[in-house]
Amino acid sequence: MAETTLIQGRYRLLELIGRGGMGEVWRAEDESLGRAVAVKCLKPTGEHGDRSFLPVLRERFRREARVAAGLQHRGVTVVHDFGEHKGVLYLVMELLDGLNLSQLLSANGHHPLPVLQVADIASQVADALAYTHAQGIVHRDLKPANVMRTADGTVKICDFGIARLGQDIGFTSRLTGGGIAMGTPHYMSPEQIAGVAVDHRSDLYSLGCVLYELATGVPPFDSDDAWAVLVSHRDTPPVPPRARRADIPEPLDAAIMSLLAKQPGERPGDAAEIVRRLTGVLRTDQPQESDPPRQEQSFGMPGWTHGIGTGSRATTGGQVRMVPPVGEVAGLTGRWTGPMQPPLVLTPGPPPAAPSGPPAVPAAPPVVGPGPAAYGGRAAPHPAQNGGPRPSGPVPAPERLAWLAERHGAALDLGRVGRWAESEETHRMVAAERERALGPDHPDTLASRYELGFALCRLGRYADAMRAYDDVVAWRERVLGPDHAETLAARQESAYVLGRLGRHAEAHTVYSEVLAARQRTVGMEHPDTLRCRHNLAYNLSRLGRLEDSYAMAREVADARARVLGADHRDTLVTRYEVAYALGRLDRWEEALRTYLEVADARARTLGPEDPDTLAARYEAGISLGRLGRSEEALELYRDLAAIRTRTLGPVDPETLRARHGLGVNLGRLGRWDEALALAQDVSALRDRVLGADHPDTLVSRRELGVAMSQLGRWSEALAVYQQVAGARQRVLGGQHPDTLNSRIDEAHCLDRLGRGGEAAELYQRVAAVRGWQDRGTPGR
C-alpha cells in the first residue's frame, strides 16, 4: 500500500487488518498524538447506487458515530474520532491487541472453550451490554466477530453505532431494497428475522447464540441451509448445552437457555441479570432468579428470507457474500462485501500551505467545520445562510481550511489528554488564522474561540475565557437566535466561568434564563435541560443556598436515573453533587456514603482506576477527614497517589491532587513537619506544571502557610499568605470569596505577630466587602 495514504492529514494507514460487510479496517498511526489506532473505512454507494441517498447516509453515520464515541465503558471499544475524507466515511478506534471470539474458536481448533473462560467472557459482555442498554442503545449485530478478547483477558464489544447504521439502512439484519438479508442468521433473534421492531432483548438472544457456540463448539442451530437456520430460530427449541457437553454447570446452561427463549418477554429482563446468574458459575452454585413473566408474540417469516445464504458463523473462515437477484445491488457497500479485494487507497490532498494567489471564487465559499464537538453534532452554519456576513476578499483555498480543521481536531485531542497549555496555544493559532481567512464572525472562527474559552477555563484563566465566551454568545444570539441550542450552550459555559470568577449571582441569572429557554424548547427532562439544572444546583451551593442546592441536585439525580439509568455517567455526576451539598450541610456521614456509592457504581461501569472513579474516592477521603477519620483518609490518599503516579505519572495534576490530600491529613494528624515538606514539593510541582497563579497552585501554597503557622513560623506564613492573597486578587478579583479568605489568613498572621492595628484594618476591609455583597452592592 502507498506510504502516502493519509486521512485528513493525520491518520496514516499502515496495514489492512480486516475486511467485512461494512468496509475495511486498517492499522494506522495518529500522527498528531503519536499513537497506534484502528481506522475503519466505509465507502457508501447509496441505496441501489442512488447518490441522493448519500446525504442521509452521511447524517446517519455522524449520528451513530457520535453515539459510539459517547460510550465509556471498559467493555466497549473506544471511538476516538470520525469523519469523511474524499468520499470515504471513517471511524478511528483504539487498536486492540487480541483475537475476536471467532478467531479464538478457530485458534482452539473449533473446540469448546473452558467453562470458566466462557463464564468470564459472558460476564464481561453482559456487563457491557447492561451499560449500553441503560443508555438506550441496542447493538443489533452481536456475533463472535464483533467481540474482542485482548491479551490481558479484557473483553470488548465492537461496532456500536456502526451496527445500527447498517440496520437503519437495511444492511445488517433487514432487507436491502433488492430483498437481500445482509445479516448472519446464526446469531439473529426471531424478531430480527421477522423484520419487526427490536429492543435490548434482541441483543440478549444474540448473546445466547454466541455463548452457546463458545460452550459447545457449534451454534445453537447449525446448517449450511440458511432457510433451515432461520426456521429453527423461529420454531425449534435448542438442544441444551449440557446435552452436548456434560461438564457445563447447570447455572451456565440455564442462563444460556433463558437467553435463547423465542419470545422476548421470556428472556431475562436485562443483561445485568445475566451477570448476577454467572456469579454462581465463577464462584459457587446459587439458586437462580425465576424467569420474567411471559409476553406472547408471534414471529412469521418475511419475504426477505427467501433465497439467502447462511452468512459466516464463528467456526467458518472468511465472509460469505449474499448473492442478490439479477439486476440488484448487494447492500450498502456494493463490491466491498465479500472476499478480499484490492485495498482502498486514500490519496493525500495537497499540502496545507497558504495559497500564493487569489483562487477562483465559487458561488458560496466552502465551509470546513470543526466537527461535532464544537457545534453539538450539527454542521456549522455558514453565516450567509443565517443572515450573517459573508467574508470579503479572496476565498481561502479549501486545502488551507482543511488543514485548519485538522489542527482544530488536534487541539481538541490535546485537551482530552490533559495537555491544556498546548491545546490553548493551538486553538488560539487556529482562531487567529480562521479570523484572517474567514472573518471574525464566521462559525468556524467562533467555534475555535469557544474551544479556546474552554481551554482557558481548564488553565484557570477565567477572565480571558469570559472574553472569549462573550464574543461567541453575542454572535450566536444575533445570527442563530437567543433560543438556539448553540447559543444556549455558549451562555451556559459563560455562566460556569462567571461562577469560577466568584460572580455567582450573575451566574445564577444566566443559568436561570438558559434553563427557562431549555424547558420551553426541549422540555423538563431533556438531557440538556437536566445538565443546566445540575449546573444551577452547583451554583446555588456557591451562593450559600445549600438546602436549595441539595433539593435541586436530588431532583436532577432522580430525573437522570429515570431518563438515562441509575449508573449512567451523568446520573452519577449529579449524585456526586448531591454528596457535595450534603458535605456543605455538615451531613458528612451521608456525604461519605453517597461518594462511596458513586465510586462503586463507577468502578462497575468504568473500571476501578477510571479517573471518575478515583475522583469519587478522593471526595470520600475529604469526608473521612471531616469525620475525624484521618488515618483512613491518609491510607485512601496514599493509595490514590500510588495509582495516579503509576497510570498518569508523578507530575500529572490529578497525582498532585492526591498528594495534596495526603498532606492535609498528615497535618490533621499533627505530623506538621511531614505535611510542610509534602506541601513544599506539591506546591513547587504545581507551579511548574500548572503555573504560579493556577487555583490548585495557590491552594498548595496556602497549605504551606497553614503548616508554617502550626509550626510557629508566623513571619514565613505571613509572606506566603500575602503572596496567595495578591495572586487571587489579581486572577479572581478583590471580591472573590477565596481572595477574602486569604486576606483573613493574612490578618490572623498579623495579629499573631503583634501587629494588631494592621490586622484590625484588614478585618474591617473584608467585613465591608462582605457587607456590600450581602446587600447585593458590588464592593470596590
C-alpha positions in Angstrom: 0.0 0.0 0.0 1.2 3.5 -0.7 3.1 5.1 2.2 1.4 8.4 1.5 -2.1 7.1 2.4 -3.2 9.7 4.9 -6.7 10.6 6.2 -7.3 14.3 7.0 -3.6 14.9 7.2 -3.5 13.0 10.4 -4.2 9.2 10.3 -1.7 7.3 8.3 -3.0 3.9 7.1 -0.3 1.3 7.5 -1.7 -2.2 7.2 -5.0 -3.7 6.2 -6.1 -5.9 9.1 -9.6 -6.9 8.1 -12.5 -6.6 5.7 -16.1 -7.3 6.2 -19.6 -6.3 5.0 -19.2 -2.7 6.3 -15.8 -1.9 4.9 -12.1 -2.2 5.7 -10.2 -1.9 9.0 -6.6 -0.6 8.9 -3.9 -0.5 11.5 -2.9 3.2 11.4 -0.9 5.9 13.2 -2.4 9.0 14.6 0.5 11.4 13.7 -0.9 14.2 15.8 -0.7 12.2 19.1 1.9 9.6 18.0 -0.3 6.6 18.9 -1.4 3.5 17.1 -5.1 3.3 16.2 -7.5 1.3 14.1 -9.3 3.1 11.3 -12.5 1.6 9.9 -13.2 2.9 6.4 -16.8 2.8 5.0 -17.4 3.6 1.3 -21.1 4.5 0.8 -22.6 3.9 -2.6 -26.2 4.7 -1.7 -29.2 2.5 -1.9 -29.3 1.0 -5.3 -26.5 3.3 -6.3 -28.8 6.3 -5.7 -26.5 9.2 -4.9 -29.4 11.2 -3.5 -29.3 8.8 -0.5 -25.7 9.8 0.4 -26.6 12.9 2.4 -29.0 10.8 4.5 -26.4 8.1 5.0 -23.7 10.6 6.0 -26.0 12.2 8.6 -26.9 8.7 10.0 -23.2 7.9 10.1 -22.4 11.0 12.0 -25.3 10.4 14.4 -24.3 6.8 15.1 -20.6 7.6 15.3 -21.4 10.2 17.9 -23.4 7.5 19.8 -20.4 5.2 19.7 -18.0 8.0 20.7 -20.1 8.7 23.7 -19.9 5.2 25.1 -17.4 5.0 28.0 -17.1 1.5 29.4 -14.2 -0.8 29.7 -16.2 -3.4 27.8 -16.8 -1.2 24.7 -14.2 -0.3 22.1 -13.2 3.3 22.5 -14.0 5.5 19.5 -11.6 8.5 19.2 -12.7 10.3 16.1 -14.8 10.1 12.9 -15.4 12.0 9.7 -15.4 11.8 5.9 -12.4 12.0 3.7 -12.6 12.1 -0.1 -16.0 10.3 -0.1 -14.9 7.7 2.5 -16.5 7.7 5.9 -14.0 6.7 8.6 -14.1 5.8 12.2 -10.9 6.0 14.4 -10.9 3.5 17.3 -8.5 2.1 19.8 -6.2 -0.6 18.4 -6.8 -3.8 20.4 -4.2 -6.5 20.9 -6.0 -9.8 20.9 -8.4 -12.0 19.0 -12.1 -11.7 18.3 -14.2 -14.7 19.5 -14.4 -16.2 16.1 -10.6 -16.2 15.8 -10.4 -17.5 19.4 -12.5 -20.5 18.5 -10.5 -21.1 15.3 -7.3 -21.0 17.3 -8.8 -23.6 19.7 -9.4 -25.9 16.8 -13.2 -25.1 16.9 -13.4 -27.0 20.1 -15.4 -25.6 23.1 -13.7 -23.2 25.4 -13.0 -24.0 29.0 -16.1 -23.4 31.2 -14.6 -20.7 33.3 -13.4 -18.8 30.2 -16.9 -19.0 28.8 -18.4 -17.7 32.0 -15.8 -14.9 32.2 -16.4 -13.8 28.6 -20.2 -14.0 29.2 -20.0 -11.9 32.3 -17.9 -9.2 30.7 -20.1 -9.0 27.6 -23.2 -8.9 29.6 -21.8 -6.2 31.8 -21.0 -4.1 28.8 -24.5 -4.7 27.3 -26.1 -3.7 30.6 -24.3 -0.4 30.4 -25.1 0.3 26.7 -28.7 -0.8 27.1 -29.0 1.6 30.0 -28.1 4.4 27.5 -30.9 3.3 25.3 -28.5 1.7 22.7 -29.1 -1.7 21.1 -26.2 -3.3 19.1 -28.3 -5.3 16.7 -25.4 -7.3 15.3 -23.8 -9.1 18.2 -21.7 -12.1 17.0 -18.3 -13.6 17.7 -16.5 -11.4 15.1 -17.8 -8.3 16.9 -16.4 -9.3 20.4 -12.7 -8.9 21.1 -10.7 -10.6 23.8 -7.5 -8.7 24.4 -4.2 -10.1 25.6 -4.9 -9.2 29.2 -8.3 -11.0 29.2 -10.4 -7.9 28.8 -13.4 -8.5 26.6 -14.7 -5.6 24.4 -17.7 -5.3 22.1 -17.0 -3.6 18.8 -19.1 -1.7 16.2 -21.7 0.0 18.3 -23.4 2.6 16.2 -22.0 1.1 13.0 -24.1 -2.0 13.5 -27.1 0.2 14.0 -26.1 2.3 10.9 -26.2 -0.9 8.8 -29.6 -1.9 10.3 -31.1 1.5 9.7 -30.2 1.4 6.0 -31.1 -2.2 5.5 -27.6 -3.7 5.7 -27.4 -5.8 8.8 -30.5 -7.7 9.7 -33.1 -6.4 7.3 -33.6 -6.3 3.6 -31.8 -4.1 1.2 -34.2 -2.7 -1.5 -33.4 -5.8 -3.5 -34.7 -8.2 -1.0 -31.3 -9.4 0.4 -30.7 -10.3 4.0 -27.3 -8.9 5.0 -27.0 -10.3 8.5 -25.6 -13.5 9.8 -28.5 -15.9 10.5 -26.7 -18.0 13.2 -26.9 -15.1 15.7 -30.1 -13.3 14.7 -33.1 -13.2 17.1 -36.6 -14.4 15.9 -37.8 -10.8 16.0 -34.9 -9.7 13.7 -35.7 -12.5 11.3 -39.4 -11.4 11.3 -38.4 -7.8 10.5 -40.3 -6.3 13.4 -39.0 -3.7 15.9 -36.3 -4.9 18.2 -35.1 -3.8 21.6 -32.4 -4.7 24.0 -33.7 -8.3 24.4 -32.7 -9.0 20.8 -29.1 -8.4 21.9 -29.7 -10.9 24.7 -30.8 -13.6 22.2 -27.7 -13.0 20.1 -25.6 -13.2 23.3 -27.2 -16.6 24.0 -26.2 -17.8 20.5 -22.6 -16.6 21.0 -22.3 -18.2 24.4 -23.8 -21.5 23.1 -21.1 -21.7 20.5 -18.3 -20.9 22.9 -19.6 -23.5 25.3 -20.3 -26.3 22.8 -18.2 -25.5 19.7 -21.3 -25.1 17.4 -24.1 -22.5 17.1 -27.5 -23.5 18.6 -28.8 -24.1 15.0 -26.0 -25.2 12.6 -26.7 -25.8 9.0 -25.4 -24.7 5.6 -29.0 -24.2 4.6 -29.8 -20.6 5.7 -33.6 -21.2 5.5 -33.3 -24.1 7.9 -31.3 -21.9 10.4 -33.9 -19.1 10.2 -36.8 -21.5 10.7 -35.1 -23.1 13.6 -34.5 -19.8 15.3 -38.3 -19.2 15.0 -39.7 -22.6 15.8 -37.2 -25.1 17.2 -36.2 -25.3 20.8 -32.4 -25.5 21.0 -30.7 -28.6 22.5 -29.5 -27.7 26.0 -25.7 -27.1 26.1 -25.4 -29.7 28.9 -26.7 -32.3 26.5 -23.8 -31.6 24.2 -21.2 -31.2 27.0 -21.7 -32.8 30.4 -19.3 -30.6 32.3 -21.2 -27.4 31.7 -22.6 -26.2 35.1 -26.3 -26.1 35.5 -26.4 -22.3 36.2 -24.5 -21.6 32.9 -26.7 -24.0 31.0 -29.8 -22.3 32.4 -28.5 -18.8 31.7 -27.8 -19.6 28.0 -31.2 -21.4 27.6 -33.0 -18.4 29.1 -31.3 -16.1 26.6 -32.5 -18.3 23.7 -36.2 -18.0 24.6 -38.2 -17.5 21.4 -40.3 -14.7 22.9 -38.5 -11.5 24.1 -40.7 -11.5 27.3 -39.4 -14.9 28.3 -35.8 -13.8 28.3 -34.0 -12.2 31.3 -35.2 -8.6 31.9 -31.8 -7.2 31.3 -28.1 -8.1 30.8 -27.3 -7.3 34.5 -29.4 -10.3 35.4 -27.1 -12.5 33.4 -24.1 -11.0 35.3 -25.8 -12.0 38.6 -26.5 -15.5 37.4 -23.0 -16.1 36.2 -21.6 -15.2 39.6 -22.7 -18.6 40.6 -20.6 -20.2 37.8 -17.5 -18.2 38.6 -17.7 -18.6 42.4 -20.3 -21.1 43.8 -23.6 -22.6 42.8 -26.5 -20.4 44.0 -30.3 -20.5 43.4 -31.2 -18.7 40.3 -33.8 -16.0 39.9 -37.0 -17.0 38.2 -37.6 -16.1 34.6 -39.7 -13.0 33.9 -43.4 -13.3 33.1 -44.2 -14.4 29.6 -45.2 -12.0 26.9 -46.6 -13.8 23.9 -45.6 -12.6 20.5 -45.7 -14.5 17.2 -43.0 -14.1 14.6 -43.6 -15.0 11.0 -41.1 -15.3 8.1 -41.0 -12.2 5.9 -40.4 -12.3 2.2 -36.7 -11.2 2.5 -35.7 -14.6 3.9 -36.2 -16.4 0.6 -33.0 -17.2 -1.4 -30.5 -16.0 1.2 -27.1 -17.6 2.1 -26.0 -18.5 5.5 -23.5 -15.8 6.1 -20.5 -16.5 8.3 -20.7 -18.2 11.7 -17.8 -18.3 14.1 -16.4 -21.7 13.1 -16.2 -21.0 9.4 -13.4 -18.9 7.8 -14.0 -15.7 5.9 -17.1 -13.8 5.0 -19.7 -15.4 2.7 -21.3 -12.9 0.3 -25.0 -12.9 -0.1 -25.8 -13.1 -3.8 -28.7 -10.8 -4.9 -31.2 -11.5 -7.6 -30.1 -10.5 -11.0 -30.0 -6.7 -11.5 -29.9 -5.8 -7.8 -27.1 -4.3 -5.8 -25.9 -6.2 -2.7 -26.3 -3.8 0.2 -24.7 -0.6 1.3 -21.1 -1.2 0.3 -21.5 -2.9 -3.0 -18.4 -4.6 -4.2 -16.8 -4.2 -0.7 -19.0 -7.0 0.5 -17.4 -10.4 0.3 -13.9 -11.9 -0.3 -10.7 -9.8 0.0 -10.2 -7.3 -2.8 -7.5 -4.8 -3.6 -7.3 -2.3 -0.7 -8.8 1.1 -0.8 -6.1 3.8 -1.2 -6.9 7.2 0.0 -4.6 9.6 -1.7 -3.4 12.6 0.3 -4.6 16.1 -0.5 -2.4 19.0 -1.5 -0.1 20.4 1.2 -1.7 22.8 3.6 0.4 25.8 2.6 -1.5 29.1 2.2 -2.4 29.9 -1.4 0.1 32.0 -3.2 -2.6 33.9 -5.2 -6.3 34.5 -5.1 -8.2 31.4 -6.1 -11.3 31.3 -8.2 -14.3 32.4 -6.2 -17.1 29.8 -6.1 -20.8 30.8 -5.7 -20.6 30.2 -2.0 -17.3 29.8 -0.1 -16.7 26.3 1.3 -17.0 25.8 5.0 -14.8 23.3 6.7 -16.2 23.0 10.2 -14.6 21.8 13.4 -16.6 18.7 13.6 -19.4 17.8 16.0 -17.6 18.7 19.2 -18.0 22.5 18.7 -21.5 22.5 17.2 -23.2 19.8 19.3 -23.2 17.3 16.4 -24.7 19.7 13.9 -22.9 21.1 10.9 -21.6 24.6 11.5 -23.9 27.0 9.5 -22.4 29.4 7.1 -23.2 33.0 8.3 -24.7 33.9 4.9 -27.2 31.1 5.4 -28.4 32.7 8.6 -28.3 36.4 7.7 -24.7 36.8 8.8 -22.0 38.5 6.7 -20.0 36.7 4.0 -16.3 37.1 4.4 -14.9 39.8 2.0 -11.9 39.4 -0.2 -10.4 36.3 -1.8 -11.8 32.9 -0.7 -9.2 30.8 1.1 -8.1 27.6 -0.6 -10.1 24.5 0.6 -6.7 22.9 1.5 -5.9 25.6 3.9 -9.3 25.3 5.6 -9.0 21.6 5.8 -5.6 22.0 7.5 -7.1 24.4 10.0 -9.9 21.9 10.7 -7.3 19.2 11.3 -5.4 21.5 13.7 -8.7 22.2 15.5 -9.2 18.5 16.0 -5.6 18.1 17.2 -6.2 20.8 19.8 -9.3 19.0 21.0 -7.3 15.8 21.4 -4.6 17.6 23.3 -7.3 18.8 25.7 -8.7 15.2 26.1 -5.3 14.0 27.3 -4.9 16.9 29.7 -2.3 18.9 27.7 -4.3 22.1 28.1 -1.5 24.6 27.6 -0.7 23.1 24.2 -4.4 22.9 23.4 -4.9 26.5 24.3 -2.0 27.6 22.1 -3.3 25.6 19.2 -6.8 26.8 19.5 -5.5 30.4 19.7 -3.5 29.9 16.5 -6.4 28.3 14.6 -8.8 31.1 15.8 -6.5 33.8 14.6 -5.9 32.0 11.2 -9.7 31.4 10.7 -10.4 35.1 11.6 -7.9 36.2 8.9 -9.2 33.7 6.4 -13.0 33.7 7.1 -13.7 36.8 9.1 -14.3 37.3 12.8 -18.0 36.3 12.7 -17.6 33.1 10.7 -19.0 30.0 12.5 -15.6 28.2 12.3 -13.8 31.2 13.9 -16.4 31.3 16.7 -16.1 27.6 17.2 -12.4 28.0 17.7 -12.9 30.8 20.1 -15.5 28.7 22.0 -12.9 25.9 22.4 -10.3 28.4 23.3 -12.5 29.6 26.1 -12.8 26.0 27.4 -9.1 25.5 27.4 -8.6 28.8 29.2 -11.0 27.6 31.8 -9.0 24.5 32.4 -5.9 26.6 32.8 -7.6 28.8 35.4 -7.6 31.9 33.2 -11.2 32.7 33.7 -11.2 36.4 32.8 -9.7 35.5 29.4 -12.2 32.7 29.0 -15.0 35.1 29.8 -14.0 37.5 27.0 -13.9 34.6 24.5 -17.3 33.4 25.5 -18.8 36.9 25.4 -17.9 37.2 21.7 -19.4 33.7 20.9 -22.6 34.4 22.8 -23.1 37.8 21.1 -22.6 36.4 17.6 -24.8 33.3 18.2 -27.6 35.4 19.7 -27.5 37.7 16.7 -27.3 35.1 13.9 -28.8 31.9 15.4 -31.3 33.5 17.8 -31.4 33.5 21.6 -33.1 30.1 21.9 -30.9 28.2 19.5 -29.2 25.2 21.1 -25.7 26.5 20.3 -26.5 29.9 21.7 -27.7 28.3 24.9 -24.6 26.1 25.1 -22.3 29.1 24.9 -24.4 31.0 27.5 -24.2 28.0 29.8 -20.4 27.9 29.5 -20.2 31.7 30.3 -22.3 31.1 33.4 -19.8 28.5 34.5 -17.0 31.0 34.1 -18.9 33.7 36.0 -19.1 31.2 38.9 -15.4 30.5 38.7 -14.8 34.3 38.9 -16.9 34.4 42.1 -19.7 36.2 40.3 -22.2 33.7 41.5 -25.3 36.0 41.5 -24.7 36.8 37.8 -24.1 33.1 37.0 -27.4 32.3 38.7 -29.2 34.8 36.5 -27.7 33.3 33.3 -28.3 29.7 34.4 -32.0 30.6 35.2 -32.5 32.2 31.8 -30.9 29.3 30.0 -32.9 26.8 32.0 -36.2 28.6 31.1 -35.3 28.6 27.4 -34.4 24.9 27.5 -37.6 23.9 29.3 -39.5 25.9 26.8 -37.8 24.4 23.7 -36.9 20.8 24.6 -38.8 20.0 27.9 -38.1 19.4 31.6 -36.3 16.1 31.3 -34.3 16.6 28.1 -30.6 15.8 28.8 -29.6 19.4 28.0 -32.2 20.8 30.4 -31.1 18.4 33.1 -27.5 19.4 32.6 -28.5 23.1 33.1 -30.4 22.2 36.2 -27.4 20.3 37.5 -25.2 23.4 37.0 -27.8 25.6 38.6 -27.8 23.3 41.7 -24.0 23.6 41.8 -24.1 27.4 41.7 -26.8 27.6 44.4 -24.4 25.9 46.8 -21.8 28.6 46.0 -24.4 31.3 46.8 -24.8 29.7 50.2 -28.3 28.4 49.4 -27.3 24.9 50.5 -30.8 23.5 51.1 -32.0 24.7 47.7 -28.8 23.2 46.1 -29.3 19.9 47.8 -33.0 19.7 46.9 -32.4 20.6 43.2 -29.5 18.1 42.9 -31.7 15.3 44.3 -34.4 16.1 41.8 -31.9 16.1 38.9 -30.3 12.9 40.1 -33.7 11.2 40.3 -34.7 12.5 36.8 -31.4 11.4 35.3 -31.8 8.0 36.8 -35.3 7.7 35.2 -34.2 9.1 31.8 -30.6 7.8 31.5 -30.4 5.0 34.0 -29.1 4.7 37.6 -25.5 4.0 36.6 -25.3 6.5 33.7 -22.3 8.8 33.9 -24.4 11.9 34.1 -26.6 10.4 36.8 -23.5 9.7 38.9 -22.1 13.2 38.3 -25.3 14.6 39.9 -25.2 12.1 42.7 -21.7 13.3 43.3 -23.1 16.9 43.5 -25.7 15.6 46.0 -22.8 14.3 48.1 -21.1 17.7 47.9 -24.2 19.5 49.0 -24.5 17.1 52.0 -21.0 17.9 52.9 -21.6 21.6 52.8 -24.6 21.0 55.1 -22.2 19.1 57.5 -24.0 15.9 56.9 -20.7 14.2 56.4 -21.8 10.6 57.1 -24.4 10.8 54.3 -21.9 12.6 52.1 -19.4 9.8 52.6 -22.0 7.1 52.0 -23.1 8.8 48.7 -19.5 9.3 47.5 -18.7 5.6 48.2 -21.9 4.5 46.3 -20.9 6.7 43.3 -17.3 5.3 43.4 -18.7 1.7 43.5 -21.0 2.4 40.6 -18.2 4.0 38.6 -15.9 1.1 39.3 -18.5 -1.3 38.0 -19.2 0.6 34.8 -16.0 2.4 34.1 -13.4 0.4 36.0 -11.7 0.8 39.4 -8.9 3.1 38.0 -11.0 5.3 35.8 -10.4 9.0 36.6 -14.1 9.5 37.6 -14.0 6.5 39.9 -10.8 7.9 41.5 -12.4 11.4 41.8 -15.3 10.0 43.8 -12.8 8.2 46.1 -10.9 11.5 46.5 -14.0 13.2 47.8 -14.7 10.2 50.0 -11.3 11.0 51.5 -12.4 14.5 52.2 -15.4 13.2 54.0 -13.3 10.9 56.1 -11.1 13.7 57.1 -14.1 15.9 58.1 -15.4 13.0 60.2 -12.1 12.8 62.1 -11.2 9.6 60.4 -7.8 11.0 59.2 -6.0 7.7 59.4 -8.4 6.1 56.9 -8.2 9.2 54.8 -4.4 9.0 54.8 -4.5 5.4 53.6 -7.0 6.3 50.9 -4.9 9.2 49.6 -1.7 7.2 49.7 -3.4 4.5 47.6 -4.8 7.2 45.1 -1.4 8.8 44.8 0.2 5.4 44.0 -2.4 4.6 41.4 -2.2 8.0 39.7 1.6 8.0 39.8 1.5 4.6 38.0 -1.1 5.5 35.5 -0.7 9.2 34.9 2.9 10.0 36.1 4.3 11.8 39.1 3.6 15.4 37.9 0.1 14.9 36.5 -2.4 17.4 38.1 -4.5 14.5 39.4 -1.5 12.8 41.0 -0.6 16.1 42.7 -4.2 16.5 43.9 -4.0 13.1 45.6 -0.7 14.0 47.2 -2.2 17.3 48.4 -4.9 15.4 50.2 -2.3 13.2 51.7 -0.5 16.3 53.1 -3.7 17.8 54.5 -4.4 14.7 56.5 -0.8 14.5 57.7 -1.5 17.9 59.2 -4.7 16.8 60.8 -2.8 14.0 62.5 -0.3 16.6 63.9 2.5 15.5 61.6 3.3 19.0 60.6 6.9 18.6 59.6 5.9 15.9 57.1 2.9 18.0 56.0 5.2 21.0 55.3 7.7 19.0 53.3 4.9 17.5 51.2 3.2 20.9 50.7 6.5 22.4 49.5 7.1 19.6 47.0 3.5 19.7 45.6 3.4 23.5 45.5 6.7 23.6 43.5 5.5 21.0 41.1 2.1 22.7 40.6 3.9 26.0 40.0 6.0 24.3 37.3 3.2 22.3 35.7 0.1 24.5 36.1 1.6 28.0 36.5 2.1 30.2 39.5 -1.4 31.7 39.5 -3.4 28.5 38.9 -6.0 27.8 41.6 -4.5 24.5 42.5 -1.1 26.0 42.9 -2.5 28.7 45.2 -4.3 26.0 47.3 -1.0 24.2 47.8 0.8 27.5 48.6 -1.8 28.2 51.2 -1.3 24.8 52.7 2.4 25.8 53.1 1.2 28.8 55.1 -1.0 26.6 57.3 1.9 24.2 58.1 4.2 27.1 58.9 1.6 28.7 61.2 1.2 25.4 63.0 5.0 25.2 63.5 5.1 28.8 64.9 6.8 30.2 61.8 4.5 33.2 61.6 6.7 35.6 59.6 7.2 33.0 56.9 3.5 32.1 56.9 2.6 35.8 56.5 4.7 36.1 53.4 3.1 33.1 51.9 -0.5 34.3 52.7 0.2 37.7 51.3 1.5 36.1 48.1 -1.6 33.9 47.8 -3.9 36.8 48.5 -2.2 39.0 45.9 -2.4 36.3 43.3 -6.1 35.6 44.0 -6.9 39.3 43.8 -5.1 39.6 40.5 -6.8 36.5 39.0 -10.2 36.4 40.7 -10.7 39.9 41.8 -10.9 41.5 45.2 -14.4 40.4 46.0 -14.0 36.7 45.3 -14.6 34.5 48.4 -11.2 32.9 48.0 -9.5 36.3 47.9 -11.3 37.4 51.0 -10.4 34.1 52.9 -6.8 34.7 52.0 -7.0 38.2 53.5 -8.4 36.7 56.7 -5.4 34.3 56.8 -3.1 37.3 56.4 -4.9 39.3 59.2 -4.6 36.3 61.5 -0.8 36.2 61.0 -0.5 39.9 61.5 -2.4 39.5 64.8 -0.1 36.7 66.0 2.9 38.9 65.1 1.7 41.7 67.4 0.6 43.9 64.5 -3.0 44.2 65.8 -3.7 47.6 64.1 -2.9 46.3 60.7 -4.9 43.1 61.4 -7.9 45.1 62.5 -7.8 47.3 59.4 -7.7 44.2 57.2 -10.6 42.5 59.0 -12.7 45.7 58.6 -11.9 45.8 54.9 -13.0 42.2 54.4 -16.2 42.8 56.5 -17.0 45.8 54.4 -16.8 43.9 51.1 -18.8 41.0 52.5 -21.4 43.5 53.8 -21.7 45.0 50.3 -22.1 41.6 48.8 -24.8 40.7 51.3 -26.7 43.8 50.3 -26.2 42.9 46.6 -24.0 46.0 46.0 -20.6 45.4 44.4 -17.6 46.2 46.6 -14.8 48.5 45.4 
